[in-house]
Amino acid sequence: MKDRGSLVERDFPDLIHDLYDRRWSGVLTLSHMGIAKTILVEQGRLVFASSSSPDERLGELLLKQGRVSLKQFVEAGQRIGPNRRLGAILVEQGILTPKELVRGVIEHTAEILYGAFLWTEGQYRLDQGAEYAEAITLNLSTPAIIMEGIRRIDAWSRINRGCGGLMAVYERVSEYESVMRAMSLSAEKLGLLKSLGTPRDVEAICGESSLSNFEVCRTLWAYRVIGVIRRLDVPEERPVAEDDGLGLVLPQD
């Protein structure tokens, strides 16, 4: 894998799954239009993320969720300074408990990561072995993050490209259970996976599932990325020869 490249050429879900497969450790940096996201990776696990976007800060998330009032948000923001983070200030003021702060930081980290799945342009850079010390980290499996991140993608062009179209054929891999053990999925999505014990094309899978066709294709894309299903190469059908009734075999046009 290249240490740097374009998200146009290397889709974010595939990029982080490659890091997971390699059990890579270091810092992954994404940049686009003046915004940078920094993701700490430990042995293939995404454990922390930060963003330079003013709309992806902890205070804005807490305000959006109704955990702080506008007045509390503004007053705490005025106290931010060197070595004084917003979260610590909110705890000092009794607005959040330490436990609530930890939960808020974890949710904030996850939202920054999930937001990265929506990026279709920009650059990535890998700094292997680089450290980014944080006391509060995520405890989610990378496949689970990929499943949730792709679930938030609504762009049909990406979903269709990711699942391969109507005639793409998939089957379940034998070791799928070890990957799915760390996830919590709906009965419909689990049923879709279990139905792929024998190869089926996307058209047949859509026809058999109770999920919408849109959701089937999005789920197949996610399953393919995390490696619980594989796409099969199906040879093109060759024209069938016809017998002219005189014992001569004539090829079809």
Salt bridges, closest charged atoms under 4 A:
ASP11 OD1 - ARG158 NH2 2.91
ASP18 OD2 - ARG10 NH2 1.58
ASP21 OD2 - HIS17 ND1 3.42
GLU56 OE2 - LYS37 NZ 2.76
GLU60 OE2 - ARG57 NH2 2.86
GLU92 OE1 - ARG84 NH2 3.39
GLU107 OE1 - ARG67 NH2 2.77
GLU111 OE1 - ARG152 NH1 2.87
GLU121 OE1 - HIS32 NE2 3.84
ASP127 OD2 - ARG125 NE 3.10
GLU134 OE2 - ARG85 NH2 3.28
GLU148 OE2 - ARG151 NH2 2.67
GLU148 OE2 - ARG152 NE 2.91
ASP154 OD1 - ARG218 NH1 2.88
GLU171 OE2 - ARG230 NE 3.03
GLU208 OE1 - ARG200 NE 2.93
GLU215 OE2 - LYS189 NZ 3.24
GLU215 OE1 - ARG218 NH2 2.49
